């Protein structure tokens, strides 16, 4: 029998019910039906792999899997934190699977990916937060699919000194860590995290690996103000973040944080304009934007934007 939301999220059981609001027409998506979608699902099951596409109930799963784009979630399907926005199971994780790096590399090769996104649950139970395991996954993909560019979407590694050092040798093409929301909302939305810890992580990665692309994302519709979003953009640019993603928060269950409002497409376009004006190499801002949505295409745009920037500076 499948688990109920309260069993999957024990820390969320005592939260009050927040009725799920009807989505506006610009957010509704069709259920996945393509043969390729089922092919990708079968491959992930066969290799005992987890995807954030499924665990986080991403609305874009049908489109992405139909294009053989999947974001793989390593280190298990159970998170040590209980963020109010997240649909991933909370609890005590299992030990790391030593075969996982090899299996992820096999999946990347089988799908013939040009670009892959690797993310994970938070693993506060591990001494390094799982940084070494992340690095091993990158190493295995590089060996099995040397032509594939690699993007990692990591936890914050809070209270895990030295975690970033694991990434300097393997140097993924993109390092992504999401700030998720504005600092005022951290106590209620992201209680296990600290805003300035996340900012410091992004800044340290850029300092240690100067040529890397760094990326971060925000959800809107949680009660933030426009001024707060613009301040977060400034903070990201101070940390030299290259790429900003902004998407609509969608409430997974009645036990999760309520949606304050649905941000309109025009407002998302306005945010994108502000981001470009503040100097981000790239900004993706729309109701359905997610961290890894169109990641391969966006990576190509990032490289082109950097080349244009370097060319302009040389003139």
Number of C-alpha atoms within 10 A of each C-alpha: 3 6 8 8 18 15 14 17 23 13 16 18 14 9 13 12 13 14 14 16 14 8 10 10 7 12 16 11 13 10 11 17 11 13 11 16 20 15 14 20 18 12 15 18 11 11 15 13 19 21 21 22 20 17 15 14 15 17 20 19 22 21 19 20 21 18 15 17 27 30 25 22 23 23 24 21 20 20 23 16 22 22 23 21 23 23 22 22 24 22 17 13 18 11 10 14 12 11 11 20 20 19 20 25 19 18 21 23 17 12 16 15 20 16 20 21 24 23 21 23 24 25 23 21 13 13 14 19 22 24 21 16 19 22 21 18 22 24 20 18 24 17 13 16 18 13 14 18 19 22 26 26 24 20 21 24 23 17 12 15 11 10 19 19 16 17 19 15 10 15 20 19 17 22 24 27 22 20 25 22 24 23 18 12 15 18 14 12 21 21 13 15 18 15 19 12 15 20 22 14 19 25 18 16 23 19 13 14 18 12 11 17 23 26 26 23 25 22 24 25 19 22 14 17 12 12 9 14 19 16 14 19 24 17 14 25 18 11 19 21 27 23 25 25 24 25 21 24 26 27 20 19 17 16 22 26 24 23 19 13 15 18 17 16 16 11 14 20 16 13 22 21 13 15 23 15 10 14 16 22 21 22 23 23 25 23 23 20 21 22 22 25 21 16 19 19 11 16 20 11 14 20 14 13 16 15 12 13 12 11 10 9 8 7 5
